[in-house]
Amino acid sequence: MIRTVAVIGGGAAGMMAAVQAARAGARVTIYERNDRIGKKILSTGNGKCNFSNEKMDISCYHGSGRDLIPVLYETFGVAETKRFFEDLGMRIKEVNGYLYPASGQASTVLDLFRYELERLSVQIHTGQQVTAIRPSNNGIMVKTMQHEKYYGAAILTCGGQAAPGTGSDGAGFKLAGQLGHRILPVVPALTALRCEGTYYKQVAGVRCDAKITLYAAGDKICEERGELQLTDYGISGIPVFQISRHAAYALREQKHTTVKISFLPDDDEDACEKFWQERWERKAEQTMEVFLTGVVNKKINQLLLSLAGIRGSEKAGEVTGKMRQKLQSLYRSWEVTVTATNPFTQAQVSAGGVDCAQVAYNLASRIVPGVYFAGEILDVDGICGGYNLQWAFSSGTIAGRAAACEM
């Protein structure tokens, strides 16, 4: 008897689950609430779709499902993902380990999925939001506003809560909760941080190399290095995105959350002290505005001068020792208070979701036989660099194959 499988959600994980289930012999139907499948994938990697990364490691992931990564990726990891897309006809470009379609277009990935789904005769119901899933004697009941149908298995790939305009609005968590699954707190991840203060407009748009360290209630949480982007409301850029999920959870727990920024990330304390001492000695007759030219971006120099209470017209040699130390400290460790993350609408992914303790290694529900999960709906989130799409493809494959073959 042919196994019937319903895939709830037509994102990256859903499309991969549908392809793999159909290849395994199942008759597959995708339910997608949007007017088309794969909408979110078009915006990934600034439209270039960084779909995976050669530098794959468990440390690139967070969440209760982190331990699933080695097991799942041993079956379908980066090499298998590359082969999957190459077999569909895609040329792949690698840039410092980051993997992209050689076309430079995210639409290439979506188009290849669409062609393969059509070849495999996968039914796609767009504009249909699933409102309930229930086990019954007839299998797994999938209910929409239009109808009720029964399937041998159902795979929930509804996404998380990031970018709700693409369909990931948390509806999948409600479905999983109806089935008895525990939903761990969901917060925005891979997003910018909003900070206390009114002076950020002075440096909005400036990008610079920096080291940033996150603290919650005085405890060091994590540290990142990379291109920091200053905005009119706080801080952004890849290193900020990498720490944002930790900041979001700290804020959720109402912990005082701060970030210390080093604008001289290559120098340790001794190197910084030597740098400043030599500069104070050589440039004592210069005004502070001239004195700081070339240290970092001009707008950052002006802001830190202001925060240190030093006038730009003041001569370097006239600055007191206490003021000098304050200025030097700002360059090496400017502390900003985080008040919020950007909302889900501006986050690339969400952290949290279905507790993976209630999910087997083949991503089957431990609570409801015949139900499977894949993608961002699960409590797994990766750092920037293609890790979240790789999780979608790997988990979609495992869930799709299992749903098609387990009787």
N, C-alpha and C positions, 0 to 999 in steps of 0.2 A: 504494500500500500504506500502511495506517495505521501510523504510528510508535508503538511501545510504549515507555513511559518508566517507570522505577521511581524513586521518590523515597524516599531512606533518611533518615527522620527527619520527624516531623510537627510541628515547631515553626513559628515565624513564617516563616523562610526556606523551609521545606519546603512549607507550605501555599500560600505565594505561588508557588513554583515549580510546584506541581501545578496551580494555577488557570491560570497563564499557559501551561503546556504543553498543558493540555486545551483552552483557548481557541484555541490554535494548531493544534488538530486531532489531537493525540496521544491515545492510550488510556493513562491514567495510573493507577498503583498507588502508594499510600503505605504504607510499612512503618514502624510506630511501636512501640517496645518497651513504652511505657506502656499503660495500659488505655484511654487516650483521647488524642486529639491536642491540641496547643496548651496543654499544662499549664503551661508556664513563663510564657506570655504573661499568664496570670491574675494573676500577682504583680507585673507591671511597673508602675512609677509608683505604688507603694503601692496597687495594685488599680485605679488610674484610667487606666492605660495611656497614658503619654506616648509616642506612637508616632512623632513626628517633630519637627522644629524649623524654623521659618522662617529662622533664622540659620544657614545651612548653609555650611560652609567646609572645605577640606581640612585646615586646622590642627586641626580637631576630631577627627582620626583619627590612629592610629599603626599601625605594622606594615609588613611588606614589601609589602602590597597597597595602601598609601596612594595610590600613583599611579594606581590603578584608579578611584578615586573620581570624578574629573572626567569620565572617559569614560563610566562607567556611569550617573552621575547626569544626564548630558546626555540620555541616552535615557529614564531613568526616575528622576526625582528627586522633590523634595518636592511640586511641583505635580501631577505624575502620580500620586503616592501619594494626595494629597487627592482627586483626581478618581476614583481607583479606589474608595476607600471611600464617597465621596458617591454614586457610581453604584450601589453596593450598598445605599444607603439610610441611611448614617450621617451625622448632623449633627456638625460639628466645632467645637470650642471652642478658641480661641487665648488663651493667657495669657503675655504677655511673650515671644512667639515660640514657646513650647512648645505643641504640638498634642495635644489630647485628644479622645476621643469626648465629645460634649455630654452623654451620659447619665452620665458620670463613672464608668463601669463598664468594666473591661477585658474582661468577658464579652461586651460588644457586639461587639468586634473578633473574638473567637473565634467567636461565633454567626454573624456574617456570612460568615466564611470557611467554616464548616461548611455553611451553606445553599448557598453557591456551589459548593462541592465536590460536594454532593449533586446540584445542578442539572446539573453537568457530568458526572455519572456516574463520578466518580473513585472507584476502589475503595480502601478504607481497611482495612488489616490491623493491628489493634492487638494488643498482647501478643505481638508477633513481633520478636525481635531478630535483625538480620542478622549472621551470623557470618563471611561471606566474600563477596567480589565478585571475579569473574575474567572476563577477556575470553576468548571462545572463537569457534569458527566459527559458532556459532548466535547470537552477539551477546554481551551482558554477562550473565553468570550471577550471579544473586542467591540466596544460600543462607541459609536460616533453620533453626532446629531442626525446623521442620515440613516444609519442602520446598525444592526447587531450581526456579527459573524463569529464563527467558531473556528479555531485553528488548533493544530497539534502543539504548537509552541508560539510564544510571543517574546520578542526581544525589545527591551526598552532602551532606546538610544536617543532620548529626547533632549539631550544636552543638559547644561546647568542653568545658570541665570544670567550669564554674561551676554552682552549684545542682544537684549530681548527683542529688538527690532527684527532680528533674523529668525526668531521663533523660539529661542532658548529663554523662556520666561519663568522657569521653575515648575511648569505644569507636570513634568515628569516626576518630580518629587512627590506631588500629590498622588499620582497613580501608584508609585512605589509604596507610599504610606498607606494607601487603601489596601494594599496587599499584606500589610503588616511589617514592612521594612522600616528600620530605624534610619532617620535622616540626620546626619551630623550637621552642625551649624554651617551655613553657606555664606561665604563672604566674597567680595570682589578680589581678583588676583590679576597679576600682570597689568597694573594700572598705576597712575600717578598718585602722589600724596599731597594733600592740602595742608599748609602750615600756617602757624600763628604769625601775625605781623602784617604790616601794611606797605612794606618796602620792596616787595618782590617785583612790582611793576618796573622798578629801576633796572632790573637785570633780565626781564622777560625775553626769552628767545636766545639767551647766551648758552652755548654748549661748551663743555670743557672736560678734560680728563680729571677724574676725582675718585677718591676712595670714600665710601659712605658706610657708616656703622649704625645699626639700629639698636636702640635700647628700649626696654619696657620695664617700668617701675625701677629704673636704675640698673637693671641687669642687661648685659650684652647679649643680643639675640643672634645677630648674624652680620656679615660684612661682605661688601661687593666692591668691585673696581670696574670702571668703564666711563663711557661718555655721559656725564650728567647734563641734563637740560633744565635750566631754570625757567619757570613759568610765572605768570602774573599772580598765581595763587600758591606757589610752592615749588616742588621738585618733581622731575620726570626723567625719562631716559631709561635705557636698559637696566643699569644697576638698581634704579629705584623700582622698576617693575619686578625685579628678582626678589626684593625684600617685601614687596607690598602685601603679600598674603599673610606674612608674619605680623606686619603692622596692623592689618585689618583685624586679626584675632586679638591682638593686644588691646586695640581700641574697643573691641566688642566686650572685652573683660574689664573695661573702664580703667585700664592701666595708663599711667602717664607715659606717653610714647614720644621719644625723641630720635633725631638722626644727627650724628656728628659727621661733618663733611671736611675732608682734607683736600685742599686745593694744591697741595704739594705732595702727591701720593708716592713719589719715588724716593723721598727723603725721610729717613728716620729722625728721631729727636735730635741726635748729635749733628746730623747733616744740616738740619734746619737751623740749628743754633749757629753753626759755622757760617752758613749762607747769610743770615741776617747780620751777624757781627761784622763780617767783611763789608757788607753793603752799608751799614751805618758808618763805618770808618771811611769808606771811599767817597760817599755821596752826602756828607754832612751839610754841604752848602746848598744842596738842591732843595727845592720845595718838595713837599711830600707827593704832590701830583706827579712831578718828574721822577722823584725817587722810586716810585712804584711802577713806573712804565716798564713793561716787559716781564713783570713777575707773572701775572696771569691776565685774563681779559680786562680791558680798561674799565668796563662797567662793574666788574667784581671788585677791582681795586677801589673804585669810588665808594661802593657800598660798604666795604669793610672799613675803610677810613672813617666813614660816617658812624658806623656801629662802634668804632673804637673811640669816638669823640675827638678825632683829630681833623683839623682843617687842611684842605689840600694846599692852601697857600703857605702853610707853616713850614719853616725850614726843618729838615731832618735832624740837624744837630741840636735844635731847640726842643725836640720831643723828649719828655721825661722818660726815665727808665720804666716806670710803671705803665705808661701809655704804650711804650715800645713792646713790652711783654704782652699787653692786651691785644695789640695788632697782630703780633706774631702768632699768638694763640688762635686768633680767628682764622688765619690762613691754614693752620695745621689742624684745627678742630672747631669749626663753626657749628655750634649746636642750634638746631631748629626744633621747635615743638610741633609734632604732627597732630592735627585736629581731626582729620578724616582721610579716607581714601576717596578717589573718584568713585562715582556710583557704578552699578552694574552696566549701565548704558555705555560707559567709557572703559570698561574692563575687557581684556582679551579672553579671559577665562574666569571661572569661579572655582573657589576651593570649597571643600566639603561635599556633602551629597550622601548617596546610599552607602551605609556602613558596610565595608567589604568583609567584615567578620561574618556577615550573613550571606556571603556569596562564595560558591565553590571555585576551585581553580579553573574550571571550564566556564566560569561566570554564570553558572546556573544558580537560581535562588535556592537557598537552604530552607526556605519557608514554604514556597509554592512551586511544586513540580511543574515543569513546562515553561517557566518564566526565566528569562536570561537578561543580563545587562551588558552594556558596552558604552565606552566613551565617557564624556564629561559628567553624566548622571551619577557615576560612581565617585567615591571620595578618593580621587587621584588627580593631582594637578602637577604639571611640569613647569620648568623654567622656560624662558624664551629660547628659541632656536630650533623649532620643529618638533619638540618633545611632546607637545600635546596632540599634534596630528599623528605622530607615530603611535601614541597610546590609543588614539581612535582607530587606527588601522589594525593594530595588533589585537586589541580587545574585540573589535568588530569581527575579525577573522575567527578568533577562538569561539566567540558566542555564536556566530553564524554556522560554523561547522558542527558545533555541539547541538544546537537547536535542530539542525537538519537530520542528524544521525541518531540521536538518543530516542529510543522508543519506550 
